[in-house]
Amino acid sequence: MEITNSYKLTQYSHGAGCGCKISPKILDSILKSAETKMHFPQLLVGNEERDDAAVYDLGDGTAIISTTDFFMPIVDDAETFGSIASANAISDIYAMGGTPLLAIAILGWPINTLPPDVANAVIEGSRKTCAIAGIPLAGGHSIDSPEPIFGLAVTGRVDVKHLKKNGGAAIGSKLYLTKPLGIGILSTAQKQDKLKPEHAHIGPTWMLKLNSIGAEFGKLDYVTAMTDVTGFGLLGHLTEMCEASNASAEIEYTKVPWINQSILEDYLSQGCIPGGTNRNWDSYGHKIVLQHESQKNILADPQTSGGLLVAIHPDHIDTFEQFCQSHELNIHNFGTITEKKEKTIYII
């Protein structure tokens, strides 16, 4: 264990976590030739929906959910990196209202730079998270790569009637987020060697938390749309939800959940702004109306293993909040889905 702890993994990669995702604008260019959906009637959700996972109807009232996610180190500790990457990948299953069944590992490793014991610690971290999710890490594939990369391909299952998509949010639906924002800021502070020791646990604590509540949300008819917030930031994933729902949204900035506002503002003042924040804003900023330019630093902050963004029918707000409290989840409404307007999201 002493050997594995002597390597700071974030120093071996140019990006960190979901902050190294390709920007939405470039991704659209890459995927533009794949817009035409092939005729597979059983494919309930495919690439063109820009949703969290693919969904295939088995014809018996259930469907298979298939997804993959991987990235470069978001923390220095190898085992924690493996655990976070796994929680992040499994989240896509929960975001569709499903339950994970099994996972396959994806490992890229600089074998001439980092010893195999460190890679083993990454895998062990993944096994632990998979065990918490109640699934096996059933195999995988590895390559020699210039930078360390890890993630999972995950298979899940959902009753078709419980399937949740990022589209279909009803007008008037209220917006909730199950984890606060700020992971990208904290991870950037770490890469810049500005993160205070007493703050080192904050980001990992949130990133390690499984979004398993999504499987319960899937059973709630008044959840009109759901997705998870990762590398595109809150604004990016809410933009996808709005566009898939042919709607717009209003966000009350003072109600948006932060991990810790004073801590994050201190790191922002020190220049701890992820490169992914600006790439995100360059991709979709023209669709957003801000009150102040600085608001993009939290709203476009790339999240790794972020929370679930949930749209709740306005007639069931009290019922939903009571449900969340019964599951020890204390969250509050911060926005509303509106009729489609000139811009996609308005910060009020």
C-alpha positions in Angstrom: 0.0 0.0 0.0 2.9 2.4 0.7 4.1 1.9 -2.9 0.7 2.8 -4.4 0.3 5.8 -2.1 3.6 7.3 -3.3 2.2 8.0 -6.8 0.0 11.1 -7.2 -2.1 10.0 -10.1 -3.4 13.4 -11.1 0.1 14.4 -12.1 0.2 11.7 -14.8 -2.7 13.0 -16.8 -3.6 16.3 -18.6 -7.3 16.2 -17.5 -9.2 15.2 -14.5 -12.4 13.1 -14.2 -15.3 14.2 -16.3 -13.6 17.5 -16.9 -11.7 15.8 -19.7 -14.9 15.0 -21.6 -15.0 16.4 -25.2 -17.0 19.6 -25.3 -20.6 19.4 -26.3 -19.9 21.5 -29.5 -17.1 19.2 -30.7 -19.1 16.1 -29.7 -22.0 17.3 -31.9 -19.6 17.5 -34.8 -18.2 14.0 -34.1 -21.7 12.4 -33.9 -23.4 14.3 -36.7 -23.1 11.4 -39.2 -24.8 9.1 -36.6 -28.0 11.2 -36.4 -30.1 8.9 -38.6 -31.6 6.2 -36.5 -31.4 2.7 -38.0 -34.6 0.7 -37.9 -34.3 -1.3 -34.6 -37.8 -1.2 -33.1 -36.5 -2.7 -29.9 -34.1 0.2 -29.4 -36.0 2.4 -27.0 -33.1 4.9 -26.5 -30.2 5.2 -28.9 -27.4 7.7 -29.6 -29.7 10.4 -31.2 -31.5 11.0 -27.9 -28.2 12.2 -26.3 -29.4 10.4 -23.2 -27.4 8.7 -20.4 -27.5 5.1 -21.8 -28.8 2.9 -24.5 -32.0 1.0 -23.7 -33.1 -2.2 -25.5 -36.6 -3.6 -25.1 -36.6 -7.3 -24.3 -40.3 -7.6 -25.2 -41.4 -8.9 -21.8 -42.0 -5.6 -20.1 -38.4 -5.1 -19.2 -35.4 -3.6 -21.0 -31.6 -3.8 -20.9 -29.7 -0.6 -20.2 -26.1 -0.4 -21.5 -23.6 2.3 -20.9 -19.9 3.1 -20.6 -17.9 5.8 -18.9 -14.2 6.3 -18.3 -11.7 9.1 -17.6 -8.3 10.1 -16.2 -7.6 10.4 -12.5 -9.7 12.9 -10.5 -7.8 12.1 -7.3 -4.3 11.1 -6.4 -5.1 7.9 -4.5 -5.4 4.9 -6.8 -8.1 3.0 -4.9 -10.2 6.1 -4.6 -9.8 6.8 -8.3 -11.1 3.3 -9.1 -14.1 3.7 -6.8 -15.1 7.2 -8.1 -14.8 6.1 -11.7 -17.0 3.2 -11.0 -19.6 5.2 -9.1 -19.7 7.6 -12.0 -20.2 4.9 -14.6 -22.9 3.1 -12.7 -24.8 6.4 -12.3 -25.9 6.2 -15.9 -28.0 3.2 -15.1 -29.6 4.9 -12.1 -30.3 8.0 -14.2 -32.5 5.9 -16.5 -34.5 4.6 -13.5 -32.8 1.2 -13.7 -30.9 -1.2 -11.5 -27.3 -2.3 -12.4 -26.6 -6.0 -13.1 -22.9 -6.3 -13.9 -19.8 -4.2 -14.9 -16.8 -4.7 -17.2 -13.6 -2.8 -16.5 -11.9 -0.5 -19.0 -8.2 0.2 -18.1 -5.6 2.2 -20.0 -2.2 2.2 -18.2 1.2 3.7 -18.8 3.1 0.5 -17.9 6.5 2.1 -18.2 5.6 4.9 -15.9 3.3 3.5 -13.2 3.8 0.0 -11.7 1.1 -2.7 -11.9 0.5 -2.6 -8.2 -1.0 0.9 -8.6 -3.3 -0.4 -11.3 -4.3 -3.2 -9.0 -5.3 -0.7 -6.4 -7.5 1.0 -9.0 -9.2 -2.3 -9.7 -9.7 -3.0 -6.0 -11.4 0.4 -5.6 -13.7 -0.5 -8.4 -14.6 -3.9 -6.9 -15.5 -2.2 -3.7 -17.9 0.2 -5.3 -19.4 -2.5 -7.5 -20.0 -4.6 -4.3 -21.8 -1.6 -2.7 -24.0 -1.4 -5.8 -24.6 -5.2 -5.5 -23.0 -6.1 -8.8 -19.9 -8.1 -9.9 -17.0 -6.6 -11.7 -17.1 -9.5 -14.1 -14.2 -8.9 -16.4 -12.6 -6.2 -18.6 -10.0 -5.1 -21.1 -6.7 -3.2 -20.7 -4.3 -1.4 -23.0 -0.9 0.3 -22.6 -1.7 4.0 -22.9 0.3 7.3 -22.3 -2.0 8.3 -19.4 -3.9 6.3 -16.8 -7.5 5.8 -17.7 -10.2 3.8 -15.9 -13.9 3.3 -16.1 -16.6 0.7 -16.6 -19.1 -0.7 -19.2 -22.2 -1.3 -17.2 -25.3 -3.4 -18.0 -28.6 -2.8 -16.1 -32.3 -3.6 -16.2 -35.4 -1.5 -16.0 -39.2 -2.1 -16.2 -40.1 -0.3 -19.4 -42.9 1.5 -17.6 -40.3 2.9 -15.1 -37.8 4.1 -17.8 -36.8 7.7 -17.3 -35.3 9.8 -20.1 -33.7 13.2 -20.2 -36.6 14.4 -22.4 -40.4 14.6 -21.7 -40.2 17.1 -18.9 -43.7 18.5 -18.4 -44.1 22.3 -18.5 -44.1 23.6 -15.0 -42.0 20.7 -13.6 -39.8 21.7 -10.7 -36.1 20.9 -10.9 -34.0 19.2 -8.2 -30.4 18.1 -7.9 -29.4 15.3 -5.6 -25.7 16.4 -5.2 -24.3 19.9 -4.9 -22.0 21.5 -7.5 -18.3 22.4 -7.2 -16.4 19.1 -7.9 -14.5 20.6 -10.9 -13.4 23.6 -8.8 -12.0 21.4 -6.0 -10.3 19.0 -8.4 -8.6 21.9 -10.2 -7.4 23.3 -6.8 -5.9 19.9 -6.2 -4.1 19.8 -9.6 -2.8 23.3 -8.9 -1.6 22.3 -5.5 -3.8 24.8 -3.8 -6.3 22.4 -2.1 -6.0 22.7 1.7 -5.5 19.4 3.5 -8.7 20.0 5.5 -10.7 20.2 2.3 -9.2 17.1 0.6 -12.0 14.8 1.7 -14.9 17.0 0.5 -14.8 16.1 -3.2 -14.2 12.4 -2.8 -17.0 12.1 -0.2 -19.6 13.4 -2.7 -18.1 11.6 -5.8 -18.1 8.2 -4.0 -21.8 8.5 -3.2 -23.9 6.2 -5.4 -27.0 7.6 -7.2 -28.9 4.5 -6.3 -31.9 6.6 -5.4 -32.5 6.9 -9.2 -33.8 3.3 -9.2 -36.5 4.5 -6.8 -37.2 7.7 -8.7 -37.9 5.5 -11.7 -40.9 4.1 -10.0 -42.4 7.5 -9.4 -44.9 8.5 -12.2 -44.5 12.2 -11.4 -40.8 12.2 -12.3 -41.2 13.6 -15.8 -37.5 13.5 -16.8 -34.2 12.6 -15.3 -30.5 12.7 -16.1 -27.2 12.9 -14.2 -25.0 16.0 -14.1 -21.4 15.2 -15.2 -18.8 16.8 -17.4 -21.0 19.3 -19.2 -22.0 20.9 -16.0 -25.5 21.7 -14.7 -26.2 24.1 -17.6 -25.1 21.6 -20.2 -27.2 18.7 -18.9 -30.2 20.9 -18.3 -29.9 22.3 -21.8 -30.1 18.7 -23.1 -33.1 18.1 -21.0 -34.8 21.2 -22.2 -34.1 20.5 -25.9 -35.2 16.9 -25.6 -38.5 18.3 -24.0 -39.0 21.1 -26.5 -38.9 23.5 -23.5 -36.9 26.1 -21.7 -36.0 26.5 -18.0 -35.5 29.1 -15.3 -32.9 28.7 -12.6 -33.0 30.6 -9.3 -29.3 31.0 -8.8 -29.4 31.6 -5.0 -31.2 28.2 -4.7 -28.6 26.2 -6.7 -26.9 23.8 -4.3 -23.1 24.3 -3.8 -20.8 21.9 -1.9 -19.7 24.9 0.2 -20.1 28.4 -1.1 -17.4 30.1 0.9 -14.8 27.4 0.2 -15.6 27.3 -3.5 -15.5 31.1 -3.8 -12.1 31.2 -2.2 -10.7 28.7 -4.7 -12.3 30.6 -7.6 -10.6 33.8 -6.4 -7.3 31.9 -6.7 -8.0 31.0 -10.3 -9.2 27.4 -9.7 -11.5 27.3 -12.8 -11.4 24.0 -14.8 -10.6 24.3 -18.5 -13.8 22.3 -19.0 -15.8 25.2 -17.6 -14.8 27.4 -20.5 -15.1 24.7 -23.1 -18.6 24.0 -21.8 -19.5 27.7 -22.0 -18.1 28.1 -25.5 -20.4 25.2 -26.5 -23.7 26.3 -25.1 -23.3 29.8 -23.6 -25.2 31.4 -26.5 -28.3 29.5 -25.2 -28.1 30.9 -21.7 -29.0 34.2 -20.1 -26.9 35.0 -17.0 -27.4 37.7 -14.4 -23.6 37.9 -14.0 -20.7 36.4 -16.0 -19.2 34.8 -12.9 -22.3 32.6 -12.5 -21.0 30.3 -15.2 -18.1 29.3 -13.0 -20.4 27.2 -10.8 -23.3 26.5 -13.3 -20.9 25.2 -16.1 -18.5 23.6 -13.6 -17.8 20.0 -14.9 -18.9 17.4 -12.3 -17.5 14.0 -11.9 -20.0 11.4 -10.4 -22.4 14.3 -10.0 -26.0 14.2 -8.8 -29.3 13.3 -10.5 -31.1 16.2 -12.2 -34.8 15.5 -11.7 -37.9 17.2 -13.1 -41.0 16.8 -10.9 -44.6 17.4 -12.0 -45.8 20.5 -10.1 -48.8 18.8 -8.6 -46.5 16.4 -6.7 -43.8 18.6 -5.2 -44.8 18.0 -1.5 -45.1 14.2 -2.1 -41.6 14.1 -3.8 -39.9 16.1 -1.0 -41.5 13.9 1.6 -40.3 10.8 -0.3 -36.7 12.2 -0.5 -36.7 13.0 3.3 -37.8 9.4 4.0 -34.7 8.3 2.1 -32.5 10.7 4.0 -32.1 13.0 1.0 -32.6 16.7 1.8 -32.9 18.6 -1.5 -34.8 21.7 -2.6 -36.3 23.0 -5.8 -34.0 25.4 -7.6 -35.7 25.9 -11.0 -38.7 25.3 -13.3 -39.3 23.9 -16.7 -41.1 26.5 -18.8 -42.6 26.8 -22.3 -40.0 27.1 -25.0 -38.6 30.6 -25.3 -35.9 32.4 -27.4 -33.1 31.1 -25.1 -32.9 27.7 -23.4 -32.1 28.7 -19.8 -32.6 31.9 -17.9 -30.9 32.6 -14.6 -33.2 34.7 -12.4 
